[in-house]
Amino acid sequence: MTIVRRPAAATFNFGPLRELPRFQPDSTQPFQVDLRSRDISTLDLRERLADLRQADFDDQTRWPAVLPAGFEPRKLMDLGRNPGLRVRQLHRRGITGKGIGIGIIDQPLLVDHVEYRDRMRLYEEIHILAAEAQAAMHGAAVASIAAGQSVGVAPEADLYFIAEMHGEIKAGRFEWDFKPLAQSIERLLDLNRQLPPARRIRVISISVGWSPGRAGCTEADAAVERATREGVFVVSTALERTHRLAFHGLGRLPEADPDDFNSYGLGSWWARSFLDGQRRFAPGVRLLVPMDARSTASPTGVQDYVHYAGGGWSWSVPYLAGLYALACQVKEDITPERFWAAALQTGRTVKLAPPHDALELGTLADPIALIEALEKP
C-alpha cells in the first residue's frame, strides 16, 4: 500500500473579476458568486452584502480593502471548518475515528494537504481522464469533510483514497460508465483483507450515484453487495436504492453557529421545491446532516482552504461516512441498519423559522446522543 502519485496543486488562473455576479435565489445553478482564486481587489462591494453571503471563496481570493459591515471572510471560513452538531465535543472525549479505515473514491487528490496527509494510507488511480492530472476541488473537499484534522467528522481515521472517473468523454460528450467505480470498490475490499482486523476499512464514501440503465450499474451493485457481506458500509448518493436508507443535506446561513441545531434549515438547491410542496419529508424517515456553508481543504495548496456557500449531497456523503467511523470506534459490531435506526431515534426534529414554522423537515443527526446510545451495553 502506497502513494502511487502526488497530483500537482490546482492552478485555477481565473484572473481578475470586473463585476461581482448577482445571486439568484430561485436558481439551482451552483457557484453563482464564485470568487475562488479571483482578484476582486478593485471592486466596490460596500452595498453587496446579500450577494457576498452566497459567495464561494478561498485563500487565494484577493479582497478589496473595504467590505460590507457584517461580512468577514476569515470568520466565515473558520465557522465553516467546524463539522458542526457539536461533533468536536466527541473529539475531545477521544472519539475521533482512530483506528477506523475510511475509503474514498473520488477525483484526484492533493495528497499532502495538512488536513489528512498524516493519515494517508493509500492513494491510487483507476481510470482518470487526462485532463485530471492535477488535484481536483472535489477530492480535497470530501477527504477533509470525512477525515480532516480540523474540518473532518472523524479526524483520526485512516484514509484510503482511489481517484476514479466513472465514464469518459466521447465526441465531446461525457458518457457514464460505472465499471471503473465497481473496480475501485473491489480494489479497496481486496486491500482490506491485508489489513489487521482492528484497522480495517469499515466505510467507503462515494459522492455519486448510479441507477439501472447506466453502463456499469450491475457491476457497481455487485461490488456494494460484496462490501455489505464483508462488513463495509458503502455510502453513496444511491444509498436509498442500495440500502433502503434515506438521507438529505441541510442548509445553514454562513454566519450561523454550526454547533447550534437551530442554525440548520432548507438546503440551497432544494429549498424552492420543498416550499412549493414538490418535495416534502417527515421526521423519523430521512436522516439529515449538514451540507451548505462548508469550508474544506482546497486543492490550490497544502495549507489552503476554500469556503463553499452552497453544497450538494457530495458534501453530505463524507459527513455520513465520518459519523459511521465514529460509531465503529465505540461499537465494533455496528451495522449500517443499526447505525441508521439509532441515528433516527436519537436525532432532533428540524422545524423551519417563521413564516414557514408550521413545516417540519425531518430528523437531524445528533452525534453526541447517537454515540451515547451506541455506548450503552
C-alpha positions in Angstrom: 0.0 0.0 0.0 1.5 3.3 -1.1 1.0 6.7 -2.6 1.3 6.0 -6.3 1.3 9.6 -7.4 1.1 13.1 -5.9 -1.0 15.2 -8.2 0.1 18.8 -8.5 -1.8 21.6 -6.8 -4.6 23.0 -8.8 -4.0 26.3 -10.6 -7.3 27.9 -11.5 -5.9 31.1 -13.1 -9.3 32.7 -13.0 -7.9 36.2 -13.1 -9.5 39.5 -12.0 -13.2 39.9 -11.8 -14.6 43.1 -13.4 -18.1 42.8 -11.7 -19.5 40.9 -8.8 -22.2 38.4 -10.0 -25.7 38.7 -8.5 -27.1 35.8 -6.6 -30.4 34.5 -8.0 -32.3 32.8 -5.1 -34.7 30.9 -7.4 -31.9 29.4 -9.4 -30.4 26.0 -8.7 -27.2 26.8 -10.5 -24.2 26.3 -8.3 -21.3 28.7 -7.9 -23.3 31.7 -8.8 -21.0 34.0 -6.9 -17.7 32.2 -7.5 -14.8 34.2 -6.1 -12.4 31.3 -5.7 -8.8 32.4 -6.7 -10.3 35.7 -8.1 -8.8 39.2 -7.8 -11.7 41.4 -6.8 -9.5 44.0 -5.0 -10.6 46.8 -7.2 -14.4 46.3 -6.8 -16.7 48.4 -4.7 -18.6 45.8 -2.7 -19.9 48.0 0.1 -23.5 47.5 -0.9 -23.3 43.9 -1.9 -23.7 42.1 1.4 -26.5 39.9 0.2 -24.5 38.5 -2.7 -21.3 38.1 -0.7 -23.2 35.9 1.8 -23.7 33.4 -1.0 -20.1 33.6 -2.3 -17.6 30.8 -2.7 -14.1 31.9 -2.0 -10.7 30.5 -1.0 -7.4 31.6 0.5 -6.3 32.8 -3.0 -9.2 35.3 -3.2 -7.9 38.9 -3.2 -10.4 41.1 -1.4 -10.8 44.9 -1.6 -9.7 46.9 1.4 -13.3 47.8 2.4 -16.0 45.1 2.7 -19.6 45.5 3.8 -20.3 45.5 7.5 -21.2 42.0 8.6 -19.1 40.2 6.0 -15.9 38.8 7.4 -14.3 36.2 5.1 -11.9 34.8 7.7 -14.7 34.4 10.3 -16.9 32.6 7.7 -14.0 30.3 6.7 -13.3 29.4 10.3 -17.0 28.7 11.1 -17.3 26.5 8.0 -14.4 24.4 9.1 -16.3 23.3 12.1 -18.1 20.0 11.3 -20.9 21.2 13.5 -23.6 19.5 15.5 -21.2 19.5 18.5 -19.0 16.8 16.9 -15.9 18.4 18.4 -17.2 17.6 21.9 -16.9 13.9 20.9 -13.4 14.6 19.6 -12.4 16.0 23.0 -13.6 12.7 24.5 -11.3 10.8 22.2 -14.0 9.7 19.8 -12.2 10.6 16.6 -12.4 7.5 14.4 -8.9 6.5 15.4 -8.0 3.1 14.1 -11.0 3.0 11.7 -10.4 2.9 7.9 -12.4 5.2 5.6 -12.2 4.5 1.9 -13.0 7.3 -0.5 -13.5 7.0 -4.3 -13.4 10.5 -5.9 -11.4 12.8 -8.1 -7.6 13.2 -7.9 -6.4 14.3 -4.5 -3.9 16.8 -3.2 -2.3 14.1 -1.2 -0.1 16.2 1.0 -2.7 18.6 2.4 -2.3 19.2 6.1 -5.8 18.2 6.8 -5.2 14.5 6.1 -1.6 13.8 4.9 -0.5 12.2 8.2 -3.2 9.6 7.9 -3.0 8.8 4.2 -2.5 5.1 3.9 -3.1 4.7 0.2 -3.6 6.8 -2.9 -4.2 5.0 -6.2 -5.8 5.9 -9.5 -8.2 3.9 -11.6 -9.3 5.3 -15.0 -8.9 9.0 -14.6 -9.1 11.4 -17.5 -6.0 13.0 -19.0 -7.5 16.4 -18.1 -7.5 15.4 -14.4 -3.7 15.3 -14.0 -3.8 18.0 -11.2 -5.6 17.8 -7.9 -9.3 18.4 -8.1 -11.5 20.5 -5.8 -13.9 17.6 -5.2 -11.4 15.1 -3.9 -9.8 17.5 -1.4 -13.3 18.6 -0.1 -14.7 15.1 0.5 -11.5 13.8 2.1 -11.4 16.7 4.6 -15.1 16.5 5.4 -14.8 12.8 6.3 -11.4 12.8 8.0 -9.8 16.2 8.0 -7.9 17.1 11.2 -9.9 20.3 11.7 -12.7 20.0 9.2 -13.5 16.3 9.5 -16.1 14.4 11.4 -13.5 11.6 12.0 -10.2 13.5 12.3 -8.0 10.5 13.3 -9.4 7.9 10.9 -7.1 6.2 8.4 -7.7 7.3 4.8 -7.6 5.1 1.7 -8.3 7.0 -1.4 -8.8 5.9 -5.0 -9.1 8.5 -7.7 -11.6 7.4 -10.4 -13.7 8.8 -13.2 -16.9 6.9 -13.8 -17.1 7.5 -17.5 -15.2 9.1 -20.4 -15.6 11.8 -23.0 -16.5 10.6 -26.4 -17.0 13.1 -29.3 -17.0 15.9 -26.8 -19.8 14.4 -24.7 -19.4 12.7 -21.3 -20.7 9.1 -21.2 -21.3 7.4 -17.9 -19.8 4.1 -17.2 -19.6 2.8 -13.6 -17.5 -0.2 -14.2 -14.3 1.6 -13.0 -16.2 2.6 -9.9 -17.0 -1.0 -9.3 -13.4 -1.9 -9.9 -12.4 0.7 -7.3 -14.7 -0.7 -4.7 -13.4 -4.2 -5.3 -9.8 -2.9 -5.1 -10.5 -1.4 -1.6 -12.1 -4.6 -0.5 -9.2 -6.7 -1.7 -6.8 -4.4 0.2 -8.9 -4.7 3.2 -8.2 -8.4 3.5 -4.5 -7.5 4.0 -5.2 -5.2 6.9 -5.2 -6.2 10.6 -8.8 -6.8 11.7 -8.6 -3.8 14.1 -7.6 -1.4 11.4 -9.8 -2.4 8.5 -11.8 -0.1 6.3 -15.3 0.0 7.7 -16.9 2.6 5.4 -16.5 3.8 1.8 -17.6 7.2 0.8 -18.7 7.8 -2.9 -20.2 11.1 -3.7 -22.1 9.9 -6.8 -25.0 7.6 -7.6 -25.8 5.1 -10.3 -29.1 3.6 -11.4 -30.4 0.8 -13.6 -29.8 1.5 -17.3 -26.5 3.2 -16.8 -23.4 1.3 -18.0 -21.7 -0.5 -15.1 -24.7 -0.3 -12.8 -24.8 -4.1 -12.4 -21.1 -4.2 -11.6 -21.4 -1.4 -9.1 -24.4 -3.0 -7.4 -22.5 -6.3 -7.2 -19.4 -4.6 -5.6 -21.7 -2.9 -3.0 -23.3 -6.3 -2.2 -19.8 -7.8 -1.7 -18.9 -4.9 0.6 -22.0 -5.5 2.7 -21.2 -9.1 3.1 -17.7 -8.2 4.2 -18.8 -5.7 6.8 -18.1 -2.5 4.8 -20.8 0.2 4.5 -20.8 1.9 1.1 -22.3 5.4 1.5 -23.2 6.9 -1.9 -25.9 9.1 -3.3 -27.6 5.8 -4.4 -27.9 4.9 -0.8 -31.7 4.7 -0.8 -31.6 2.2 -3.6 -28.7 0.1 -2.4 -29.5 0.0 1.3 -33.1 1.4 1.7 -31.6 4.2 3.8 -32.7 7.8 3.0 -30.7 11.0 3.8 -30.7 14.7 2.9 -28.4 17.6 3.4 -29.3 20.8 5.2 -28.5 24.5 4.6 -27.0 26.9 7.1 -26.5 30.7 6.9 -22.7 31.2 6.7 -22.6 33.3 9.8 -24.8 30.9 11.9 -23.2 28.7 14.6 -22.6 25.2 13.1 -23.0 23.7 16.6 -26.5 25.2 17.1 -29.1 22.8 15.8 -31.4 25.7 15.2 -28.9 27.0 12.6 -30.0 24.4 10.1 -32.8 24.6 7.6 -33.6 24.3 3.9 -30.7 23.3 1.6 -29.7 25.8 -1.1 -30.5 23.6 -4.1 -33.8 22.1 -2.9 -35.4 24.9 -0.8 -37.7 26.1 -3.6 -39.1 22.6 -4.4 -39.7 22.0 -0.7 -41.6 25.2 -0.1 -43.6 24.7 -3.3 -44.7 21.4 -2.0 -43.0 19.3 -4.7 -40.7 17.6 -2.2 -41.6 17.0 1.5 -40.4 14.5 4.0 -41.4 13.7 7.6 -39.4 13.2 10.8 -38.2 9.7 11.5 -37.8 8.6 7.9 -34.9 10.6 6.4 -31.6 11.3 8.2 -30.5 14.9 7.8 -26.9 16.1 8.1 -25.0 19.4 7.3 -24.4 20.3 3.7 -24.2 24.1 2.9 -21.7 26.7 4.2 -18.8 24.3 4.5 -15.1 25.1 4.4 -12.8 22.4 3.3 -9.3 21.6 2.2 -8.5 23.4 -1.1 -6.6 21.8 -4.0 -4.7 25.0 -4.6 -2.1 24.4 -1.8 -1.3 22.1 1.0 -2.3 24.7 3.6 -5.1 26.3 1.6 -8.8 26.3 2.4 -12.0 27.1 0.5 -15.4 28.1 1.6 -18.5 26.8 -0.3 -21.7 28.8 0.5 -23.8 26.1 -1.2 -23.4 22.4 -1.3 -24.8 19.2 -2.5 -25.1 15.6 -1.5 -21.4 15.4 -2.4 -20.7 17.1 1.0 -23.3 15.1 2.9 -22.0 11.6 1.9 -18.5 12.0 3.5 -20.1 13.5 6.6 -22.2 10.4 7.0 -19.1 8.2 6.4 -17.2 10.1 9.1 -20.1 9.7 11.5 -20.2 6.0 10.8 -16.5 5.8 11.6 -17.1 7.3 15.0 -19.9 4.7 15.6 -17.5 1.9 14.6 -14.9 3.1 17.1 -17.4 2.8 20.1 -19.3 -0.2 18.8 -17.2 -2.7 16.9 -20.1 -4.8 15.7 -22.2 -1.9 14.4 -24.1 -2.4 11.2 -25.5 0.2 8.8 -29.0 -0.7 9.7 -28.4 -0.4 13.4 -26.5 2.8 13.0 -29.3 4.3 10.9 -32.0 3.3 13.3 -30.1 4.7 16.3 -29.4 8.0 14.4 -33.1 8.4 13.6 -34.1 7.5 17.1 -31.7 9.9 18.8 -31.9 12.7 16.2 -33.7 16.1 16.5 -36.7 17.2 14.5 -35.9 20.3 12.4 -38.6 23.0 12.3 -38.4 25.9 10.0 -38.3 29.5 11.1 -41.3 31.8 10.5 -43.2 32.2 8.3 -42.7 28.5 7.5 -42.7 27.3 11.1 -45.7 25.0 10.5 -43.4 22.8 8.3 -41.1 20.1 9.6 -38.1 19.0 7.7 -37.2 15.7 9.3 -34.7 14.2 11.7 -31.3 15.9 12.1 -28.5 13.7 13.3 -27.4 14.4 16.9 -23.9 12.9 17.0 -23.5 13.1 20.8 -26.9 11.5 21.5 -26.2 8.8 18.9 -22.7 7.9 20.2 -24.0 7.8 23.8 -26.8 5.4 22.8 -24.4 3.2 21.0 -22.0 3.1 24.0 -24.7 1.6 26.2 -24.4 -2.2 26.7 
